[in-house]
Amino acid sequence: MRLLAVFCAVSVLHFVLSVAGVVLALPAAFAYQHGFWAAPVKITLAWTAAVLLSPLALISPRDYGTLEIAVVSVLVGLAAAAITYAVGRARRAGRRPGG
């Protein structure tokens, strides 16, 4: 149940931040012309989306839509659940994670 909660939380958060960043990318670009402090929240969200969606730039140089963003969000959620599982299993075995 815990792994499902981690998967859902990470996937939804990744998707929402990515889509919001893509939607605000153009207004943030125009606001950035007046300096960072003209619209710091928009610019930071657009930068965050660029980082979160960087796997898409490596895989596909073409434009991407919400389907591709959803796939990347699911993969990030699966990775977070796998890391949570590995750390929990290592703790139950009595050793430190990664060692």
C-alpha positions in Angstrom: 0.0 0.0 0.0 2.9 2.3 0.8 4.5 1.7 -2.6 1.3 2.5 -4.3 1.0 5.8 -2.4 4.6 6.7 -3.3 4.0 5.8 -6.9 0.8 7.8 -7.2 2.1 10.9 -5.3 5.3 11.1 -7.3 3.6 10.5 -10.6 0.9 13.0 -10.1 3.3 15.7 -8.7 5.6 15.2 -11.6 2.8 15.4 -14.2 1.2 18.5 -12.6 4.5 20.4 -12.3 5.5 19.4 -15.8 2.3 20.4 -17.5 2.1 23.7 -15.5 5.7 24.5 -16.5 5.0 23.8 -20.1 1.9 26.0 -20.0 3.7 28.8 -18.3 6.9 28.6 -20.4 6.0 31.2 -23.0 4.7 33.8 -20.5 7.8 33.1 -18.3 10.1 33.7 -21.3 8.5 37.1 -21.9 8.7 38.0 -18.2 12.3 36.9 -18.0 13.2 39.7 -20.5 12.6 42.2 -17.6 14.8 40.2 -15.2 14.2 37.3 -12.9 12.3 39.3 -10.3 9.6 40.3 -12.8 7.9 36.9 -12.4 10.0 34.6 -10.2 7.3 31.9 -9.6 6.6 31.5 -13.3 10.2 31.4 -14.2 11.1 28.9 -11.5 8.2 26.7 -12.5 9.3 26.8 -16.2 12.8 25.9 -15.2 11.5 23.0 -13.0 9.5 21.7 -15.9 12.6 21.8 -18.1 14.5 19.7 -15.6 11.6 17.3 -15.1 11.1 16.8 -18.8 14.8 16.5 -19.7 14.4 12.7 -20.4 12.0 13.6 -23.3 14.7 15.8 -24.9 17.1 12.9 -24.8 14.6 10.4 -26.2 12.8 12.5 -28.8 13.9 15.7 -30.4 10.4 16.4 -31.7 7.6 18.2 -29.9 5.9 16.3 -27.1 2.4 16.4 -25.7 0.6 15.3 -22.6 0.8 11.6 -23.5 4.6 11.7 -23.5 4.6 13.7 -20.3 2.3 11.1 -18.7 4.6 8.3 -19.7 7.6 10.0 -18.2 5.6 10.7 -15.0 4.7 7.0 -14.7 8.4 6.0 -15.2 9.5 8.5 -12.6 6.8 7.1 -10.2 8.0 3.5 -10.9 11.5 4.5 -10.1 10.5 6.2 -6.9 8.5 3.1 -5.8 11.5 0.8 -6.7 13.8 3.0 -4.6 11.4 3.0 -1.7 11.1 -0.8 -1.9 14.9 -1.3 -2.0 15.5 1.0 1.0 12.7 -0.7 3.0 14.0 -4.1 2.2 17.6 -3.1 3.1 16.3 -1.7 6.5 14.4 -4.9 7.2 17.5 -6.9 6.5 19.5 -4.9 9.0 21.9 -3.2 6.7 22.4 0.3 5.4 20.9 1.1 2.0 23.5 1.2 -0.8 26.2 -0.6 1.2 
